């Protein structure tokens, strides 16, 4: 028996799980040995400047007090030694004197703030670093009781469920439209989704810009990849169960599946919108929250049109349309409640990435539906529809920015 044959025979007698675990154990032993020997590059230098990455997650104002919830997103513990409010040192208490990596703390500042005034809170660390938090127009924060969360749920209905339900009323118009009009409407839908994908991605990146403790903007990309792959897997599962092929458009995705994927993608995006509204109301920015509600309501009405357009040749039941509307709109309710309760920028950025990946995946799936007889996608009617969709969402998005 040759050496290679003897080695292969010996390997075949070793359990498969051991072959998989063995290299991992060896890597752990190697790292442990390096650490014991104080290998350069492995141990932490003692003369290194600490990295202080304390992030203010939420701000609440009560009479005579400002409460900040902070989290340490760095690798070193952080100690808040002093608090400065608009150039005046203020007494404060904190739940944890030293904030460990990834841990959180609540800092309560005694300060006689005046409603409507602008303040800047500076947390001064033990090393002299400053974490600045602006307060634009001080307003007493709303108490988070049952009525407050009921209001958040109602706002989610206003923003997500009602506008999309109104958009579903375009179904009769879509069903009576000619094939050319339907292609234009599908292209319009693609434009809507493209705008939503970029909008969600940019919102997420803005939230974590300059903070790389949890990967920074990479969490947005991660969320987008997760959503894209999950929806691709969901589509494959649905197709394998139904085994439907639509020969008219040359795609293996049925109109019902496309409508469902659009509803899921829009629902994930509306989750992010609900987070924005809930967090605005939670910190007392009531005027901003009202603008967001009005803007998102107008903004989201066309999302119902995006759901029903692939069903132009179908006769969906009211029950199916209602279910699609809830899938797309109800996440805004959940987002508003979460945003008002626990607002963590990195998590919210990840969810915005999820929304971007979801609507982007659906936009890709819609493109085969706008092909002409020669297989071309960008014809005058389709290119114009995409541009009109992007332009409409941009115009209504200005209401949100207000």
C-alpha positions in Angstrom: 0.0 0.0 0.0 1.4 3.4 -1.0 1.8 6.3 1.4 -1.1 8.2 -0.2 -3.4 5.2 0.0 -2.4 4.6 3.6 -3.2 8.3 4.4 -6.5 8.1 2.7 -7.4 4.9 4.6 -6.5 6.6 7.9 -8.5 9.7 7.1 -11.6 7.6 6.2 -11.6 6.1 9.7 -11.7 9.5 11.5 -15.2 10.8 12.3 -16.3 13.6 9.9 -17.1 16.0 12.8 -13.6 15.6 14.1 -12.2 16.6 10.7 -14.2 19.8 10.9 -13.5 20.7 14.5 -9.8 19.8 14.5 -8.6 22.9 12.6 -10.7 25.2 14.8 -9.1 23.7 17.9 -5.6 24.0 16.5 -6.3 27.7 15.7 -7.5 28.3 19.3 -4.4 26.6 20.7 -2.1 28.7 18.4 -3.7 32.0 19.5 -3.5 30.9 23.2 0.2 30.1 22.8 0.8 33.5 21.1 -1.0 35.3 24.0 1.0 33.4 26.7 4.2 34.4 24.9 3.1 38.1 24.6 3.5 37.8 20.8 3.8 41.2 19.1 0.5 42.3 17.5 -1.6 39.9 19.6 -1.5 41.5 23.1 -2.8 45.0 23.7 -0.1 47.7 24.1 -0.2 49.4 27.5 0.7 52.8 26.2 -2.1 52.9 23.7 -4.5 55.9 23.7 -8.0 54.5 24.7 -10.7 54.6 22.0 -13.8 56.3 23.4 -16.8 55.6 21.2 -19.7 56.6 23.5 -22.9 57.2 21.5 -26.0 59.0 22.7 -29.0 56.8 21.7 -31.9 58.8 23.1 -32.6 62.1 24.8 -35.5 62.8 27.1 -36.5 66.1 28.8 -38.5 66.3 32.0 -39.0 69.4 34.2 -35.5 70.3 35.6 -33.8 67.2 34.1 -32.3 66.0 30.9 -31.9 62.2 30.6 -29.5 60.6 28.1 -29.2 56.9 27.3 -25.7 56.2 26.1 -23.9 53.1 24.8 -20.2 52.3 24.5 -19.7 51.1 20.9 -15.9 51.0 21.3 -13.5 48.4 22.6 -12.4 50.3 25.7 -14.4 51.2 28.8 -15.5 54.8 29.1 -16.0 56.9 32.2 -18.1 60.1 32.1 -16.4 62.5 34.5 -18.3 65.8 33.9 -21.4 67.1 32.1 -21.5 70.5 30.4 -24.8 72.0 29.2 -24.3 75.1 27.0 -21.0 76.0 28.7 -22.3 75.4 32.2 -21.2 72.4 34.3 -24.2 70.6 35.7 -24.6 67.9 38.4 -25.6 64.5 37.2 -26.1 60.9 38.2 -25.4 57.8 36.1 -26.5 54.1 36.4 -22.9 52.9 35.7 -19.8 54.9 36.5 -17.7 53.0 33.9 -19.5 52.0 30.7 -18.1 48.7 29.5 -17.7 47.9 25.8 -21.2 47.4 24.2 -22.8 48.2 27.5 -25.3 51.1 28.1 -25.8 53.7 30.8 -28.5 56.2 31.7 -27.2 59.7 32.6 -29.6 62.1 34.4 -28.6 65.7 34.4 -30.1 68.3 36.8 -30.6 71.4 34.7 -33.4 74.0 34.6 -33.9 74.0 30.9 -36.4 76.4 29.3 -38.9 75.3 26.7 -38.0 76.3 23.2 -34.4 77.1 23.9 -31.5 75.5 22.1 -28.9 73.6 24.1 -25.7 71.6 23.6 -24.9 68.8 26.1 -21.2 67.8 26.3 -20.3 64.6 28.1 -16.7 65.0 29.2 -14.8 61.7 29.7 -12.1 60.9 32.2 -9.5 61.4 29.4 -10.8 64.8 28.4 -12.8 63.7 25.4 -16.2 65.2 24.6 -19.4 63.7 23.2 -21.7 66.4 22.0 -25.5 66.2 21.8 -27.5 69.1 20.4 -31.0 69.8 21.6 -32.9 71.9 19.0 -35.8 73.5 20.7 -36.3 71.9 24.1 -39.7 70.3 24.6 -40.9 68.1 27.5 -40.8 64.5 26.4 -44.1 62.6 26.3 -44.7 60.0 29.0 -44.5 56.5 27.5 -47.6 55.0 28.8 -50.4 53.0 27.2 -51.9 56.1 25.6 -48.5 57.0 24.1 -48.0 53.6 22.5 -51.6 53.6 21.3 -50.7 56.9 19.6 -47.7 55.3 18.0 -49.8 52.4 16.7 -52.3 54.9 15.3 -49.5 56.9 13.6 -48.3 53.6 12.0 -51.9 53.1 10.6 -51.9 56.6 9.3 -48.5 56.3 7.6 -48.6 52.7 6.4 -51.9 51.0 6.3 -54.3 53.7 5.2 -52.1 55.2 2.3 -51.4 51.8 0.9 -55.1 50.8 1.2 -56.0 53.9 -0.8 -53.3 53.0 -3.4 -54.9 49.6 -3.8 -58.0 51.4 -5.2 -56.1 51.8 -8.4 -56.7 48.1 -9.1 -59.8 48.7 -11.4 -57.8 51.3 -13.4 -54.9 48.9 -13.8 -57.1 46.0 -14.9 -58.7 48.1 -17.7 -55.5 49.6 -19.0 -53.9 48.5 -22.3 -50.7 46.4 -22.3 -48.7 49.4 -23.2 -50.1 51.3 -20.2 -49.5 48.4 -17.9 -45.8 48.3 -19.1 -45.6 52.0 -18.3 -47.1 51.4 -14.9 -44.7 48.6 -14.1 -41.8 50.8 -15.1 -43.3 53.5 -12.9 -43.3 50.9 -10.1 -39.6 50.1 -10.8 -38.8 53.8 -10.5 -40.6 53.9 -7.1 -38.7 51.0 -5.8 -35.3 52.3 -7.1 -35.9 55.5 -5.2 -36.9 53.7 -2.1 -33.8 51.5 -2.2 -31.4 54.5 -2.5 -33.4 56.5 0.1 -33.3 53.7 2.7 -29.6 53.1 2.1 -28.7 56.7 2.4 -30.8 57.1 5.6 -29.0 54.2 7.2 -25.6 55.4 6.2 -26.3 58.8 7.6 -27.2 57.3 11.0 -23.9 55.6 11.5 -21.6 58.0 9.5 -18.3 58.4 11.4 -19.0 55.6 13.8 -17.2 52.4 12.9 -17.6 50.5 16.2 -20.2 48.0 14.8 -18.9 48.3 11.2 -20.4 51.7 10.6 -22.0 52.0 7.1 -21.1 48.3 6.5 -24.1 47.3 8.6 -26.4 48.9 5.9 -24.7 46.8 3.2 -25.0 43.7 5.4 -28.7 44.4 5.9 -29.3 44.9 2.2 -27.5 41.6 1.4 -29.5 39.7 4.1 -32.8 41.0 2.7 -31.9 40.3 -0.9 -30.8 36.7 -0.2 -33.8 36.0 2.1 -36.2 37.2 -0.6 -34.5 35.3 -3.3 -34.7 32.2 -1.1 -38.4 32.9 -0.3 -39.1 33.3 -4.0 -37.4 30.0 -4.8 -39.4 28.3 -2.0 -42.7 29.7 -3.3 -41.8 28.8 -6.9 -40.9 25.2 -5.9 -44.2 24.8 -4.1 -46.4 26.3 -6.8 -44.2 25.5 -9.9 -45.8 28.3 -11.8 -44.4 29.6 -15.1 -45.8 32.7 -16.8 -45.0 32.2 -20.5 -46.3 35.6 -21.4 -43.4 37.4 -19.8 -40.9 34.7 -19.9 -40.3 34.6 -16.2 -40.7 31.9 -13.6 -42.2 34.4 -11.2 -45.9 34.4 -11.1 -47.9 37.7 -10.8 -49.1 36.7 -7.4 -45.6 36.0 -6.2 -44.4 39.3 -7.6 -47.1 41.2 -5.8 -46.2 39.4 -2.5 -42.5 40.2 -2.9 -43.3 43.8 -3.6 -45.5 43.9 -0.5 -42.8 42.4 1.7 -40.2 44.8 0.3 -42.3 47.8 0.9 -43.3 46.5 4.3 -39.6 46.3 5.3 -39.1 49.8 4.0 -42.1 51.1 6.0 -40.6 49.5 9.1 -37.8 52.1 8.8 -40.3 54.9 8.3 -42.1 53.9 11.4 -38.8 53.9 13.3 -38.1 57.5 12.2 -41.6 58.7 13.4 -41.5 56.9 16.7 -38.0 58.1 17.6 -39.0 61.7 16.7 -42.0 61.7 19.0 -40.1 59.9 21.7 -37.6 62.7 22.1 -40.3 65.4 22.0 -39.8 66.6 18.5 -43.6 66.7 17.9 -43.5 69.2 15.0 -40.9 67.0 13.2 -43.1 63.9 13.8 -46.2 65.6 12.4 -44.3 66.6 9.2 -43.0 63.0 8.9 -46.6 61.6 9.2 -48.0 64.0 6.5 -45.0 63.4 4.2 -44.9 59.7 4.5 -48.7 59.4 4.1 -48.5 61.2 0.7 -45.3 59.4 -0.1 -46.8 55.9 0.5 -50.0 56.2 -1.4 -48.4 55.1 -4.7 -47.0 52.0 -3.0 -50.4 50.5 -3.3 -50.2 51.0 -7.0 -46.9 49.2 -7.0 -48.5 46.2 -5.4 -51.5 45.9 -7.8 -49.7 46.6 -11.1 -48.3 43.0 -11.6 -51.8 41.7 -11.0 -53.2 43.6 -14.1 -54.3 40.4 -15.8 -55.5 38.7 -12.6 -58.7 39.0 -10.5 -57.4 38.9 -7.0 -60.0 38.7 -4.2 -60.5 41.5 -1.7 -59.1 39.2 0.9 -55.8 38.8 -1.0 -55.6 42.5 -1.6 -56.3 43.2 2.0 -53.5 40.8 3.1 -51.0 42.4 0.7 -51.9 45.8 2.0 -51.3 44.7 5.6 -48.0 43.0 4.7 -46.9 46.3 3.2 -48.4 48.8 5.7 -48.5 47.1 9.1 -44.7 47.1 9.7 -45.0 50.9 10.0 -47.0 50.3 13.3 -44.3 48.0 14.6 -41.6 50.5 13.6 -43.3 53.4 15.3 -43.6 51.4 18.6 -40.0 50.2 18.5 -38.7 53.7 17.5 -40.5 55.2 20.5 -39.2 52.5 22.9 -35.7 51.5 22.0 -33.8 53.6 19.5 -30.4 52.1 18.7 -28.8 53.8 15.7 -26.8 50.8 14.5 -29.8 48.5 14.6 -32.0 51.1 12.8 -29.3 51.5 10.1 -29.3 47.7 9.7 -33.1 47.7 9.3 -32.8 50.5 6.7 -30.3 48.4 4.8 -32.8 45.5 5.0 -35.5 47.7 3.4 -33.1 48.8 0.7 -32.1 45.3 -0.2 -35.7 44.1 -0.2 -37.1 46.8 -2.5 -34.0 46.5 -4.7 -34.6 42.8 -5.1 -38.2 43.3 -6.2 -37.2 46.0 -8.7 -34.8 43.5 -10.4 -37.7 41.0 -10.6 -40.0 43.5 -12.2 -37.6 44.4 -15.1 -38.5 41.3 -17.2 -42.1 42.4 -17.2 -41.4 45.6 -19.2 -39.6 43.8 -22.0 -40.9 44.3 -25.5 -41.1 41.7 -28.3 -37.4 42.1 -29.0 -36.4 41.6 -25.4 -35.5 45.3 -24.9 -36.2 46.8 -21.5 -35.5 50.5 -21.9 -38.0 51.7 -24.5 -39.5 55.3 -24.4 -42.5 54.2 -22.4 -40.5 52.2 -19.9 -37.6 54.6 -19.5 -40.1 57.4 -19.1 -42.1 55.4 -16.5 -39.0 54.8 -14.5 -38.0 58.4 -14.5 -41.5 59.6 -13.6 -41.6 57.1 -10.7 -38.3 58.4 -9.4 -39.3 62.0 -9.9 -42.7 61.5 -8.1 -41.1 59.9 -5.1 -38.4 62.6 -5.0 -41.1 65.3 -5.1 -43.2 63.8 -2.4 -40.1 63.0 -0.4 -39.5 66.8 0.0 -42.6 66.8 2.3 -40.8 64.3 4.5 -37.6 66.4 4.5 -39.7 69.4 5.6 
